[in-house]
Amino acid sequence: LAPVLHPPKCVPGQPCSKPTAAQFTFLISSFIFLVIGAGGIRPCNLTFGADQFNPKTESGRKGTNSFFNWYYFTYTFAVMVSVTGIVYVQSDVSWAIGLGIPAFLMFLSCAVFFWGTTMYVIVKPQGSPLTSVAQVLVAASRKRTLKSTENPHVDELFNYLPVKSLNSKLGHTTQFKCLDKAAIVTGRDEFNPEGSPKQPWRLCSVQQVEEVKCVVRIIPVWSTAILFHIAIMQQQTYGVFQALQSDRRLSTSGTFRVPAATYIIFTMLALTLWIPVYDRIIVPYLEKVTGKEGGITMLQRMGIGLILGIFCMIVSGLVEEYRKHIAATKPGLGIAPKGGTISSMSAMWLVPQLVLTGLAEGFNYIAQVEFFYKQFPEGMRSVAQACFFAGNALASYLSGFLVSLVHHITTGSKRGDWLPDDLNEGKLDYFYFMLAGLGVLNLGYFLVCARWYTYKGDGERVGEMEMNAKESKKNVHLVV
């Protein structure tokens, strides 16, 4: 549409012209705007949507639980349309039209968003939550030499909560006692008329300390998801490579071959079909059986996702073994684009591992999103969602590093490179089994973290009981 923004078309038989510095800068700037926009939307839109429900009512809590399921449902459905319909337009019709469609849809979404601003529940921010975290760490460090009594939360901790605080009141917990020192009141501490400390970098409230504890407790659980991300990502890369060297014809007499990248849609189909069934049928049944809201806990759902991820890697390895066996014992169907014989094994054998991938995402990914939203302090919910995407991004880097490491170690071995371009000459099945083994270790680590983890608010009852005990002692003293 704008010839000045791209180099002239290539002429057959002649070298193509390179883009100018201005054209290249314009292209890179579009990627920069895309990253900035995604960085603002992804951590915030889910949090903003969940904020529309009132967590203090039963209908609001149920609505929040369903919202996470349906959010991921619509997200996956949109990706499914994107990788099929829009990609088809871009590759077979026109790149300009293919890029114009999402641009128009983004404009439409902006119009709908601003049109509904009068109806939204908008929670106004109250300062930086990261500053509060830093204050607790600094105050605890300054008072690290102090010794606390046996009942610090009753005797000497600063128990203060601003009247207009967004965060729910948290009771004292016994984990990470070193952080409690940030709330120990000393003779050097001074207070404002409303009760807040004059030096917030020397004295913090029990509420602030408990909010930091929430963040610290989440980190080990968050780390367990990284290896899960790595395993799932392999289906988006090596699953496609497996399809390239498999029989992608719809029938033995047909000539049309399904594009290798299209098989990923089975993962999305499994996820989009599973979520409504789980949300509308399985959850109500589990709630009746267990008596718990949501049927099972978020950590239990994450654990089920990890188990399904392990089975996914095992099935992937077995299918790859079978594909190579067919390629070695039966006539092939030609040569793949990257070299190597195309096995006569039907690519539909890849469907089970792709379906398991979708089910694993349906349990672990959605539970992660809900877990971060509910377990982070209310003022850090956007940060919570950013943690999910940060874990995904870190897993992408580690996945590339792991593949490079396997290349480096196995290239000089007697058996040869595990992951060559020609999968028939490699050991992709060994790679899958290795990921399954790492998944088992990760599952063990997750079980330890889950057993150790204390849900936000579980310590509130402890704090209330001890405060009630303190009041009872006062009443007995008065009676005496």
Stockholm file with secondary structure:
# STOCKHOLM 1.0

chainA/1-480         LAPVLHPPKCVPGQPCSKPTAAQFTFLISSFIFLVIGAGGIRPCNLTFGADQFNPKTESGRKGTNSFFNWYYFTYTFAVMVSVTGIVYVQSDVSWAIGLGIPAFLMFLSCAVFFWGTTMYVIVKPQGSPLTSVAQVLVAASRKRTLKSTENPHVDELFNYLPVKSLNSKLGHTTQFKCLDKAAIVTGRDEFNPEGSPKQPWRLCSVQQVEEVKCVVRIIPVWSTAILFHIAIMQQQTYGVFQALQSDRRLSTSGTFRVPAATYIIFTMLALTLWIPVYDRIIVPYLEKVTGKEGGITMLQRMGIGLILGIFCMIVSGLVEEYRKHIAATKPGLGIAPKGGTISSMSAMWLVPQLVLTGLAEGFNYIAQVEFFYKQFPEGMRSVAQACFFAGNALASYLSGFLVSLVHHITTGSKRGDWLPDDLNEGKLDYFYFMLAGLGVLNLGYFLVCARWYTYKGDGERVGEMEMNAKESKKNVHLVV
#=GR chainA/1-480 SS CCGGGSCCCCCTTSCCCCCCHHHHHHHHHHHHHHHHHHHHHHHHHHHHHHTTSCTTSHHHHHHHHHHHHHHHHHHHHHHHHIIIIIHHIIIIICHHHHHHHHHHHHHHHHHHHHHTTTTSCCCCCCSCHHHHHHHHHHHHHHTTTCCCCSSHHHHTBCCCCCTTCSSCCCCCCSSCHHHHGGGBCCTTCCBCTTSCBSCTTTCCCHHHHHHHHHHHHHHHHHHHHHHHHHHHHHHHHHHHHHHHTSBCBSSTTCCCBCCGGGGGHHHHHHHHHHHHHIIIIIHHHHHHHHCSTTSSCHHHHHHHHHHHHHHHHHHHHHHHHHHHHHHHHSCCCCBCTTSSBCCSSBGGGGHHHHHHHHHHHHHHHHHHHHHHHHHSCGGGHHHHHHHHHHHHHHHHHHHHHHHHHHHHHHHTSTTCCSSCSSGGGSCHHHHHHHHHHHHHHHHHHHHHHHHHCCCTTTTHHHHHHHHHHHHHHHHHHHHC
#=GC SS_cons         CCGGGSCCCCCTTSCCCCCCHHHHHHHHHHHHHHHHHHHHHHHHHHHHHHTTSCTTSHHHHHHHHHHHHHHHHHHHHHHHHIIIIIHHIIIIICHHHHHHHHHHHHHHHHHHHHHTTTTSCCCCCCSCHHHHHHHHHHHHHHTTTCCCCSSHHHHTBCCCCCTTCSSCCCCCCSSCHHHHGGGBCCTTCCBCTTSCBSCTTTCCCHHHHHHHHHHHHHHHHHHHHHHHHHHHHHHHHHHHHHHHTSBCBSSTTCCCBCCGGGGGHHHHHHHHHHHHHIIIIIHHHHHHHHCSTTSSCHHHHHHHHHHHHHHHHHHHHHHHHHHHHHHHHSCCCCBCTTSSBCCSSBGGGGHHHHHHHHHHHHHHHHHHHHHHHHHSCGGGHHHHHHHHHHHHHHHHHHHHHHHHHHHHHHHTSTTCCSSCSSGGGSCHHHHHHHHHHHHHHHHHHHHHHHHHCCCTTTTHHHHHHHHHHHHHHHHHHHHC
//
